[in-house]
């Protein structure tokens, strides 16, 4: 059919002013197939944080097959720990109840992703899928008559390997690392499509490093039950790995320590921090290493900011040098910021940066946290690749402190997390504690990625993950079914 100039002008005049006509890109993808499964591991030693003790982990593994508009196809793979004790803590439901609810949600998300009609960049598909995943979480909660509904954070965790597998497939079908797929040659829209008009004209590729950071300091976690010295070891594991903090520092050359605190026992928190500082600084002096810094993580257990202030002041009074080593404070009070607007952090943030972790579920929560005095954010692969890169862009716009934490991520999920910390500017370090609590899950990956799974000087190396997608080669993951 031939369209005359008059017909074209008439049709164009019917389009609202300000609407941009965007031509589809041949590089856009659709999802063809999604397959998921699980792996279970037992911890070598229990991990206590936020008043809870974890001794096992279930990994959610996802394969995703995509096809471009011009017919190219590829599989992607991603993995994430379910982390229900963190993502879905409950005073009324058991570990198994929340885990099974998350598995039911995973099955629902697999169907949603597999049936998704959207064609575009992975960020476009994620933009369509997220509200559907939240609806699915509400449906699962109602169908299972859960005493507490599945929270948004939990939904993000369950959806995260599906999202990451999609990004991985997109990178592989275009033979690029995922962090090289966020420019205008592959992305139809700028950041404002996902984060709103304040980000008009912002390009995602400009919010990320063009080259990987080669070395990233590792935060070693000291859980609430972890022995500090030999006299604290009540039940030796005797598996050849370190049993005490000095042994870990010497073996891995550690320079960063994440200190898990109680948040409801001020004296214990102060004494625990001072003891760790005494031990760690002594070992560093013995090693003739000056570099040493801490993160204090309360896992949202503090009743109010006064608790945080008093804790910091007591630490400073008794160990000025130890206080200087505190790099930042993580999520001291309740994750629900809207319901706890009184928990402002302005005064505490004048002493040390204060970052949100559990609270960060979207741009609204980031903006609210900033208004409440938080000065940084913890990025996590378990909240999804799409959200992580977008929150990294937003955090930089608002000049917020950045760090990358994990969810005791082993194997492929740790590689994903390292990729984030290697490409996000000004990241303070990366948590990588599966090597402490679930090393068996890391073992298949150790030989192929020695810079990530074998730490000798306190730093992770990213050199091995520059390949297509998330940087995980196909021969390192289970083969998806053909079809």
C-alpha positions as CSV (number, residue, x, y, z in Angstrom):
1,X,0.0,0.0,0.0
2,X,1.4,3.4,-1.0
3,X,0.9,6.2,1.6
4,X,0.6,9.7,0.2
5,X,2.3,12.7,1.8
6,X,-1.1,14.0,2.9
7,X,-2.0,10.6,4.5
8,X,1.4,10.5,6.3
9,X,0.9,14.0,7.7
10,X,-2.6,13.2,8.8
11,X,-1.4,10.1,10.6
12,X,1.5,12.0,12.1
13,X,-0.8,14.7,13.4
14,X,-2.7,12.1,15.4
15,X,0.3,11.2,17.4
16,X,0.5,13.2,20.7
17,X,3.2,15.9,20.9
18,X,6.2,14.7,22.8
19,X,5.8,11.0,21.9
20,X,9.0,9.7,20.4
21,X,8.6,7.1,17.6
22,X,11.2,4.4,18.2
23,X,12.1,1.9,15.6
24,X,12.6,-1.6,16.9
25,X,16.2,-2.9,17.0
26,X,17.2,-6.1,15.3
27,X,19.2,-6.9,18.4
28,X,16.1,-7.0,20.6
29,X,15.2,-10.4,22.1
30,X,12.3,-12.4,23.2
31,X,12.3,-15.2,25.7
32,X,11.7,-18.6,24.2
33,X,12.2,-21.0,27.1
34,X,12.9,-20.9,30.8
35,X,14.1,-23.9,32.9
36,X,14.8,-23.8,36.6
37,X,16.0,-26.2,39.4
38,X,17.6,-26.3,42.8
39,X,20.8,-27.4,44.7
40,X,21.0,-27.8,48.4
41,X,24.1,-27.4,50.7
42,X,24.7,-27.6,54.4
43,X,27.0,-25.0,56.0
44,X,30.3,-26.1,57.4
45,X,29.5,-23.8,60.4
46,X,26.4,-21.9,61.4
47,X,26.1,-18.2,60.5
48,X,24.4,-15.9,62.9
49,X,23.2,-12.5,61.7
50,X,20.2,-10.3,62.6
51,X,19.2,-12.5,65.5
52,X,18.9,-15.6,63.2
53,X,21.1,-18.6,62.7
54,X,21.5,-20.1,59.2
55,X,23.0,-23.6,58.6
56,X,21.9,-24.5,55.1
57,X,21.3,-23.0,51.7
58,X,19.1,-23.7,48.6
59,X,20.4,-22.4,45.3
60,X,17.9,-21.5,42.5
61,X,19.5,-22.2,39.1
62,X,17.9,-20.8,36.0
63,X,18.5,-21.4,32.2
64,X,16.9,-18.9,29.8
65,X,16.8,-19.2,26.0
66,X,16.3,-16.1,23.9
67,X,16.1,-15.2,20.2
68,X,16.8,-11.9,18.5
69,X,14.5,-10.3,15.9
70,X,16.8,-11.6,13.2
71,X,16.8,-15.2,14.4
72,X,19.9,-15.6,16.5
73,X,19.5,-17.7,19.6
74,X,21.4,-18.4,22.8
75,X,21.0,-19.8,26.3
76,X,21.8,-17.9,29.4
77,X,22.4,-19.1,33.0
78,X,22.3,-17.6,36.5
79,X,22.1,-18.8,40.0
80,X,21.1,-17.3,43.4
81,X,20.7,-18.5,46.9
82,X,17.1,-18.3,48.1
83,X,18.2,-16.7,51.4
84,X,14.8,-16.9,53.0
85,X,16.0,-16.2,56.5
86,X,17.1,-12.8,55.2
87,X,14.6,-12.1,52.4
88,X,11.5,-13.5,54.2
89,X,12.2,-13.4,57.9
90,X,9.1,-14.5,59.9
91,X,8.2,-14.8,63.5
92,X,5.1,-17.0,62.7
93,X,6.3,-19.3,59.9
94,X,9.1,-21.9,59.8
95,X,12.1,-22.0,57.6
96,X,10.5,-24.7,55.4
97,X,7.3,-22.8,55.0
98,X,8.9,-19.7,53.7
99,X,11.3,-21.7,51.5
100,X,8.4,-23.6,49.9
101,X,6.5,-20.4,49.3
102,X,9.6,-19.0,47.5
103,X,9.8,-22.2,45.4
104,X,6.2,-21.8,44.5
105,X,6.8,-18.3,43.5
106,X,9.8,-19.4,41.4
107,X,7.6,-21.7,39.4
108,X,5.1,-18.9,38.8
109,X,7.9,-16.6,37.7
110,X,9.3,-19.2,35.4
111,X,5.9,-19.4,33.6
112,X,5.5,-15.6,33.5
113,X,9.0,-15.2,32.0
114,X,8.5,-18.0,29.5
115,X,5.2,-16.6,28.3
116,X,6.3,-12.9,28.3
117,X,5.4,-11.3,24.9
118,X,7.7,-8.4,25.3
119,X,10.5,-8.0,22.8
120,X,13.4,-5.7,23.6
121,X,16.4,-5.2,25.7
122,X,16.6,-7.3,29.0
123,X,15.8,-4.1,30.9
124,X,12.6,-3.6,28.9
125,X,11.5,-7.1,29.5
126,X,12.3,-6.8,33.3
127,X,10.3,-3.6,33.3
128,X,7.3,-5.5,32.1
129,X,7.9,-8.6,34.3
130,X,8.5,-7.0,37.7
131,X,4.9,-5.9,38.4
132,X,3.7,-9.3,37.2
133,X,6.1,-11.0,39.6
134,X,4.8,-8.9,42.5
135,X,1.2,-9.9,41.6
136,X,2.3,-13.5,41.5
137,X,3.8,-13.1,45.0
138,X,0.5,-11.9,46.3
139,X,-1.3,-14.8,44.7
140,X,1.1,-17.4,46.2
141,X,0.6,-15.7,49.6
142,X,-3.1,-15.9,49.4
143,X,-3.2,-19.5,47.9
144,X,-0.9,-20.8,50.6
145,X,-2.7,-18.8,53.4
146,X,0.6,-17.4,54.6
147,X,0.4,-15.6,57.9
148,X,2.6,-12.9,56.4
149,X,2.6,-12.1,52.7
150,X,5.7,-12.5,50.6
151,X,7.5,-9.2,50.8
152,X,8.8,-7.3,47.8
153,X,12.5,-7.9,48.8
154,X,11.8,-11.6,48.8
155,X,10.1,-11.4,45.3
156,X,13.2,-9.6,44.0
157,X,15.4,-12.4,45.3
158,X,13.3,-15.1,43.7
159,X,13.2,-13.2,40.4
160,X,16.9,-12.3,40.4
161,X,18.3,-15.5,38.7
162,X,15.6,-15.3,36.0
163,X,16.6,-11.7,35.3
164,X,20.3,-12.4,35.4
165,X,19.9,-15.4,33.1
166,X,18.1,-13.1,30.7
167,X,21.0,-10.6,30.7
168,X,23.5,-13.5,30.4
169,X,21.6,-14.8,27.3
170,X,21.5,-11.3,25.8
171,X,25.2,-10.9,26.2
172,X,25.9,-14.3,24.8
173,X,23.7,-14.0,21.8
174,X,25.6,-10.7,20.9
175,X,28.9,-12.1,22.0
176,X,29.5,-9.3,24.5
177,X,30.0,-9.0,28.3
178,X,26.7,-7.9,29.8
179,X,28.3,-4.6,30.9
180,X,29.0,-3.8,27.2
181,X,25.3,-4.2,26.3
182,X,24.0,-1.0,28.1
183,X,24.9,1.5,25.4
184,X,22.5,3.1,22.8
185,X,23.5,0.7,20.1
186,X,21.6,-2.0,21.9
187,X,19.3,0.0,24.2
188,X,16.4,1.8,22.7
189,X,15.7,3.9,25.8
190,X,17.6,6.0,28.2
191,X,17.4,5.5,32.0
192,X,14.3,7.7,32.3
193,X,12.1,4.9,30.9
194,X,12.9,2.9,34.0
195,X,13.6,5.6,36.7
196,X,11.4,8.5,35.6
197,X,11.8,12.0,34.1
198,X,14.6,13.1,36.5
199,X,16.8,10.8,34.5
200,X,15.9,12.2,31.1
201,X,18.9,11.8,28.8
202,X,20.9,9.7,31.2
203,X,22.7,6.8,29.6
204,X,23.3,3.6,31.6
205,X,26.6,2.8,30.0
206,X,28.0,6.2,31.3
207,X,27.0,5.2,34.9
208,X,29.3,2.1,34.7
209,X,33.0,1.7,34.3
210,X,34.1,1.1,30.7
211,X,36.8,-1.3,31.9
212,X,36.6,-3.8,34.8
213,X,38.2,-3.0,38.1
214,X,40.9,-5.7,38.3
215,X,41.2,-5.9,42.1
216,X,38.4,-5.5,44.7
217,X,38.9,-5.8,48.5
218,X,37.0,-8.7,50.1
219,X,34.9,-8.1,53.2
220,X,35.3,-11.2,55.5
221,X,32.2,-11.7,57.6
222,X,32.4,-12.3,61.3
223,X,29.0,-13.8,62.3
224,X,27.6,-13.6,65.8
225,X,28.7,-17.2,66.6
226,X,32.1,-17.1,64.9
227,X,35.0,-17.8,67.2
228,X,37.5,-15.0,67.3
229,X,40.4,-16.7,69.1
230,X,41.4,-20.3,69.8
231,X,39.8,-20.2,73.3
232,X,36.5,-19.4,71.6
233,X,36.4,-22.6,69.6
234,X,33.9,-24.9,71.3
235,X,33.3,-27.4,68.4
236,X,36.2,-27.5,66.0
237,X,35.1,-28.1,62.4
238,X,38.5,-29.7,61.6
239,X,38.0,-29.6,57.8
240,X,41.3,-27.9,57.0
241,X,39.9,-24.4,56.8
242,X,40.6,-21.7,59.4
243,X,38.7,-21.8,62.7
244,X,39.5,-18.4,64.1
245,X,39.8,-14.8,62.8
246,X,43.6,-14.6,63.0
247,X,43.8,-17.8,60.9
248,X,41.5,-16.4,58.3
249,X,43.4,-13.1,58.1
250,X,46.7,-14.9,57.7
251,X,45.5,-17.4,55.2
252,X,43.5,-15.0,52.9
253,X,45.6,-11.8,53.6
254,X,42.4,-10.0,54.6
255,X,42.2,-6.2,54.9
256,X,38.4,-5.8,55.3
257,X,36.1,-7.2,58.0
258,X,32.3,-7.2,58.2
259,X,31.2,-7.3,61.8
260,X,27.8,-8.7,62.4
261,X,26.3,-7.1,65.5
262,X,23.2,-7.8,67.7
263,X,21.5,-4.4,67.6
264,X,19.7,-5.1,70.9
265,X,22.7,-5.6,73.3
266,X,24.8,-2.4,73.3
267,X,27.5,-3.7,75.6
268,X,27.9,-6.9,73.5
269,X,28.1,-4.9,70.3
270,X,30.8,-2.6,71.7
271,X,32.8,-5.3,73.2
272,X,32.6,-7.5,70.1
273,X,33.8,-4.7,67.9
274,X,36.6,-3.8,70.2
275,X,37.7,-7.4,70.4
276,X,37.7,-7.8,66.7
277,X,39.7,-4.6,66.3
278,X,42.2,-5.7,68.9
279,X,42.7,-9.1,67.2
280,X,42.7,-7.9,63.6
281,X,45.0,-5.0,64.2
282,X,47.5,-7.2,66.1
283,X,47.6,-9.7,63.2
284,X,48.1,-6.9,60.7
285,X,50.9,-5.4,62.7
286,X,52.5,-8.9,62.8
287,X,52.1,-9.1,59.0
288,X,53.3,-5.5,58.6
289,X,50.2,-4.5,56.8
290,X,48.7,-1.1,57.5
291,X,45.5,-1.5,55.5
292,X,42.5,-2.5,57.7
293,X,38.8,-1.4,57.6
294,X,35.5,-2.5,59.0
295,X,31.8,-2.5,58.2
296,X,29.4,-2.7,61.1
297,X,26.3,-4.5,60.1
298,X,23.3,-4.4,62.5
299,X,20.9,-6.1,60.1
300,X,18.1,-3.7,61.0
301,X,18.0,-4.7,64.7
302,X,18.7,-1.3,66.4
303,X,15.7,0.2,68.0
304,X,16.6,3.7,66.9
305,X,19.5,6.0,65.8
306,X,20.4,6.8,69.4
307,X,21.6,3.2,69.8
308,X,23.8,3.6,66.8
309,X,25.2,6.9,68.0
310,X,25.9,5.5,71.5
311,X,27.6,2.4,70.0
312,X,29.9,4.5,67.8
313,X,30.7,7.0,70.6
314,X,31.7,4.2,73.0
315,X,33.9,2.6,70.4
316,X,35.6,5.9,69.6
317,X,36.1,6.7,73.3
318,X,37.9,3.3,73.9
319,X,39.7,2.9,70.6
320,X,40.1,6.0,68.5
321,X,42.1,4.1,65.9
322,X,39.5,1.3,65.8
323,X,36.8,3.9,65.2
324,X,38.7,5.3,62.3
325,X,38.8,1.9,60.7
326,X,35.0,1.8,60.5
327,X,34.4,2.4,56.8
328,X,30.6,2.4,57.0
329,X,27.5,1.2,59.0
330,X,25.0,-1.0,57.3
331,X,21.2,-1.0,57.8
332,X,21.0,-0.3,61.5
333,X,17.3,0.1,61.9
334,X,14.0,-1.5,60.4
335,X,13.9,-2.1,56.7
336,X,10.4,-0.6,56.3
337,X,11.4,3.1,56.0
338,X,7.9,4.4,55.4
339,X,6.7,2.8,58.7
340,X,9.7,4.1,60.6
341,X,10.2,7.7,59.4
342,X,11.5,8.6,62.9
343,X,14.6,6.6,62.3
344,X,16.6,9.3,60.6
345,X,20.3,8.9,60.2
346,X,21.6,12.4,59.7
347,X,23.5,12.6,63.0
348,X,25.0,9.1,62.6
349,X,26.0,9.7,59.0
350,X,28.1,12.6,60.2
351,X,30.2,10.1,62.1
352,X,30.3,7.4,59.4
353,X,28.5,6.6,56.2
354,X,25.2,4.8,56.8
355,X,24.0,2.5,54.0
356,X,20.7,0.8,53.3
357,X,20.6,-2.9,52.4
358,X,17.3,-4.6,53.2
359,X,15.5,-1.3,52.6
360,X,16.6,-0.9,49.0
361,X,13.9,-2.4,46.8
362,X,13.3,0.4,44.2
363,X,14.0,4.0,43.4
364,X,11.4,5.2,45.8
365,X,13.1,3.5,48.8
366,X,16.5,5.0,47.7
367,X,15.1,8.5,47.5
368,X,13.3,8.1,50.9
369,X,16.5,6.8,52.5
370,X,18.4,9.8,51.3
371,X,15.8,12.1,52.7
372,X,16.1,10.2,56.0
373,X,19.9,10.8,56.2
374,X,21.3,7.6,54.8
375,X,24.4,8.3,52.7
376,X,24.9,5.1,50.9
377,X,23.5,1.9,49.4
378,X,24.5,-1.7,49.3
379,X,24.1,-3.2,45.9
380,X,23.3,-6.9,45.6
381,X,23.0,-9.4,42.8
382,X,20.2,-11.1,44.6
383,X,17.9,-8.1,43.9
384,X,18.3,-8.6,40.1
385,X,20.8,-7.4,37.5
386,X,18.3,-5.0,36.1
387,X,17.6,-3.3,39.4
388,X,21.3,-3.3,40.4
389,X,22.6,-1.4,37.4
390,X,19.7,1.1,37.6
391,X,20.2,1.6,41.3
392,X,23.9,2.1,40.7
393,X,23.1,4.9,38.2
394,X,20.6,6.5,40.6
395,X,23.1,6.3,43.5
396,X,25.7,8.1,41.5
397,X,23.2,10.8,40.5
398,X,22.5,11.4,44.2
399,X,26.2,11.1,45.2
400,X,25.7,8.1,47.5
401,X,28.4,5.8,49.0
402,X,28.4,2.4,47.2
403,X,29.3,-1.1,48.3
404,X,28.5,-4.6,47.0
405,X,27.2,-7.3,49.4
406,X,26.3,-10.9,48.8
407,X,23.8,-13.3,50.3
408,X,26.4,-15.9,51.1
409,X,26.6,-16.4,47.3
410,X,28.6,-19.4,46.0
411,X,29.6,-20.4,42.5
412,X,27.9,-18.6,39.7
413,X,26.1,-16.2,42.0
414,X,29.4,-14.9,43.4
415,X,30.8,-14.5,39.8
416,X,27.7,-12.4,39.1
417,X,28.3,-10.3,42.3
418,X,32.0,-9.8,41.4
419,X,31.0,-8.6,38.0
420,X,28.8,-5.9,39.6
421,X,31.6,-4.7,41.9
422,X,34.1,-4.6,39.0
423,X,32.0,-2.3,36.9
424,X,30.2,0.0,39.4
425,X,32.3,3.1,40.1
426,X,33.7,3.8,43.6
427,X,32.6,0.6,45.2
428,X,34.1,0.2,48.7
429,X,34.5,-3.6,48.4
430,X,32.7,-6.8,48.0
431,X,31.4,-9.3,50.5
432,X,32.2,-13.0,49.6
433,X,31.4,-15.2,52.6
434,X,30.4,-18.5,50.9
435,X,34.1,-19.4,51.2
436,X,33.6,-19.4,55.0
437,X,30.2,-21.0,55.4
438,X,29.5,-23.2,52.3
439,X,32.9,-23.8,50.5
440,X,31.6,-27.1,49.1
441,X,29.4,-25.1,46.7
442,X,32.4,-23.1,45.5
443,X,34.6,-26.2,44.9
444,X,33.5,-26.9,41.2
445,X,34.4,-23.3,40.3
446,X,37.7,-22.9,42.1
447,X,40.1,-24.2,39.4
448,X,38.5,-22.2,36.6
449,X,38.2,-18.9,38.5
450,X,41.2,-18.9,40.9
451,X,41.1,-15.1,41.3
452,X,37.6,-15.2,42.7
453,X,37.6,-18.4,44.7
454,X,41.1,-18.4,46.1
455,X,41.9,-15.2,48.1
456,X,45.6,-14.7,49.1
457,X,46.0,-10.9,49.6
458,X,42.5,-9.8,50.6
459,X,41.5,-9.0,47.1
460,X,39.3,-10.7,44.5
461,X,40.5,-10.6,40.9
462,X,38.0,-10.1,38.0
463,X,40.3,-11.0,35.1
464,X,38.5,-14.3,34.4
465,X,35.0,-13.0,33.9
466,X,35.3,-10.7,30.9
467,X,33.7,-13.2,28.5
468,X,30.2,-13.0,27.0
469,X,27.2,-12.6,29.2
470,X,28.0,-12.7,32.9
471,X,31.4,-14.2,32.1
472,X,30.4,-17.8,33.0
473,X,31.5,-20.1,30.2
474,X,28.9,-22.6,29.0
475,X,31.0,-25.6,30.0
476,X,30.9,-24.6,33.6
477,X,27.1,-24.8,33.9
478,X,24.6,-27.7,33.6
479,X,23.4,-28.1,30.0
480,X,19.8,-26.9,29.5
481,X,17.5,-29.3,27.7
482,X,17.5,-29.0,23.9
483,X,14.5,-27.6,22.2
